[in-house]
């Protein structure tokens, strides 16, 4: 069994081979190169995206750490401010209590001084009135009419003296 090969079949095979070689040279090569470039670009983009994600993760971790530090610092500042405010409050309260005690002592001394001055003035007034009454009695002889007149004069003089 021999194959019957005629010239048309041979030229068709040769044409197909030439077409295949031309397509390989001018079609498959550039298309393959373009696909390889596209794959390389996609891989580069993926690598770049991974690098950016890692950088973003590092930045996120850093920001979270900074936020944690800032919150801790804010907590320390608030605690310190509370402590200083409480200390200032206690100091002001102690000063106010000292001032109240000083004012109470001063008021007590002033009241005692006023009381002594009033007693001294009352004693002087009583002594003056006693001397005035004694001088009136010594000047006049006592009888009922004289006693009433003497008391009226004495009261009038007291009102004038006041």
C-alpha positions as CSV (number, residue, x, y, z in Angstrom):
1,X,0.0,0.0,0.0
2,X,1.6,2.9,-1.1
3,X,0.3,6.2,-0.7
4,X,-0.6,8.0,-3.7
5,X,0.8,11.5,-3.3
6,X,0.2,13.9,-5.9
7,X,1.7,17.3,-6.5
8,X,-1.2,19.2,-5.0
9,X,-0.9,17.6,-1.7
10,X,2.8,18.3,-1.6
11,X,2.3,22.0,-2.5
12,X,-0.4,22.2,0.1
13,X,1.9,20.8,2.8
14,X,4.7,23.2,1.7
15,X,2.2,26.1,1.7
16,X,1.1,25.1,5.2
17,X,4.7,24.9,6.4
18,X,5.5,28.3,4.9
19,X,2.3,29.8,6.4
20,X,3.2,28.2,9.7
21,X,6.7,29.7,9.7
22,X,5.4,33.1,8.6
23,X,2.8,33.0,11.3
24,X,5.4,31.9,13.9
25,X,7.7,34.7,12.9
26,X,5.2,37.5,12.4
27,X,2.1,36.5,14.5
28,X,3.0,34.1,17.3
29,X,6.3,35.8,18.2
30,X,4.9,39.3,18.7
31,X,1.7,38.0,20.3
32,X,3.7,35.8,22.7
33,X,6.1,38.7,23.4
34,X,3.1,41.0,24.1
35,X,1.5,38.4,26.4
36,X,4.8,37.9,28.2
37,X,5.1,41.7,28.6
38,X,1.6,41.9,29.9
39,X,2.2,39.0,32.3
40,X,5.4,40.8,33.5
41,X,3.5,44.0,34.0
42,X,0.8,42.3,35.9
43,X,3.4,40.5,38.1
44,X,5.2,43.8,38.6
45,X,1.9,45.4,39.6
46,X,1.1,42.6,42.0
47,X,4.6,42.8,43.5
48,X,4.2,46.6,43.8
49,X,0.7,46.1,45.4
50,X,2.2,43.6,47.9
51,X,5.0,46.0,48.7
52,X,2.5,48.9,49.2
53,X,0.2,46.7,51.3
54,X,3.2,45.8,53.5
55,X,4.2,49.4,53.8
56,X,0.6,50.3,54.6
57,X,0.5,47.6,57.2
58,X,3.7,49.0,58.7
59,X,2.3,52.5,58.7
60,X,-1.0,51.3,60.2
61,X,0.9,49.5,63.0
62,X,3.0,52.6,63.5
63,X,-0.1,54.8,63.6
64,X,-1.8,52.4,66.0
65,X,1.3,52.5,68.2
66,X,1.3,56.3,68.1
67,X,-2.4,56.4,68.9
68,X,-1.8,54.1,71.9
69,X,1.1,56.3,73.0
70,X,-1.0,59.4,72.6
71,X,-3.9,57.9,74.6
72,X,-1.5,56.8,77.3
73,X,0.1,60.3,77.3
74,X,-3.4,61.9,77.4
75,X,-4.3,59.6,80.3
76,X,-1.1,60.6,82.2
77,X,-1.8,64.3,81.4
78,X,-5.4,64.0,82.7
79,X,-4.2,62.1,85.8
80,X,-1.5,64.7,86.4
81,X,-4.0,67.5,86.0
82,X,-6.4,65.9,88.4
83,X,-3.7,65.4,90.9
84,X,-2.6,69.0,90.6
85,X,-6.2,70.2,90.8
86,X,-6.8,68.2,93.9
87,X,-3.6,69.4,95.4
88,X,-4.5,73.0,94.6
89,X,-8.0,72.4,96.0
90,X,-6.6,71.0,99.2
91,X,-4.2,73.9,99.5
92,X,-7.0,76.5,98.9
93,X,-9.2,74.7,101.4
94,X,-6.4,74.7,104.0
95,X,-5.8,78.4,103.3
96,X,-9.5,79.1,103.6
97,X,-9.7,77.2,106.9
98,X,-6.7,79.1,108.2
99,X,-8.2,82.4,107.1
100,X,-11.5,81.5,108.7
101,X,-9.8,80.6,111.9
102,X,-7.7,83.8,111.8
103,X,-10.9,85.9,111.1
104,X,-12.7,84.1,114.0
105,X,-9.8,84.8,116.4
106,X,-9.7,88.4,115.2
107,X,-13.4,88.7,115.6
108,X,-13.2,87.2,119.1
109,X,-10.5,89.7,120.0
110,X,-12.5,92.6,118.5
111,X,-15.6,91.5,120.4
112,X,-13.6,91.3,123.6
113,X,-12.1,94.7,123.0
114,X,-15.5,96.2,122.2
115,X,-17.0,94.6,125.3
116,X,-14.2,96.0,127.5
117,X,-14.5,99.4,125.8
118,X,-18.3,99.3,126.3
119,X,-17.9,98.3,130.0
120,X,-15.3,101.1,130.5
121,X,-17.7,103.6,128.9
122,X,-20.6,102.3,130.9
123,X,-18.6,102.6,134.1
124,X,-17.6,106.2,133.2
125,X,-21.2,107.0,132.4
126,X,-22.4,105.4,135.6
127,X,-19.7,107.3,137.6
128,X,-20.6,110.6,135.8
129,X,-24.3,110.0,136.5
130,X,-23.6,109.1,140.1
131,X,-21.5,112.2,140.6
132,X,-24.2,114.3,138.9
133,X,-26.9,112.8,141.1
134,X,-24.8,113.2,144.2
135,X,-24.1,116.8,143.3
136,X,-27.9,117.4,142.8
137,X,-28.7,115.8,146.1
138,X,-26.0,117.8,147.9
139,X,-27.3,121.0,146.5
140,X,-30.9,120.6,147.6
141,X,-32.7,119.5,150.6
142,X,-35.0,116.5,150.0
143,X,-38.7,116.5,150.2
144,X,-41.3,115.0,147.9
145,X,-41.6,117.9,145.6
146,X,-37.8,118.4,145.5
147,X,-37.3,114.7,144.8
148,X,-39.7,114.7,141.8
149,X,-38.1,117.9,140.5
150,X,-34.6,116.5,141.1
151,X,-35.5,113.3,139.1
152,X,-37.0,115.3,136.3
153,X,-34.0,117.6,136.1
154,X,-31.7,114.6,136.3
155,X,-33.6,112.8,133.4
156,X,-33.6,116.0,131.3
157,X,-29.8,116.4,131.8
158,X,-29.3,112.7,130.8
159,X,-31.4,113.2,127.7
160,X,-29.3,116.3,126.8
161,X,-26.1,114.6,127.5
162,X,-27.0,111.6,125.3
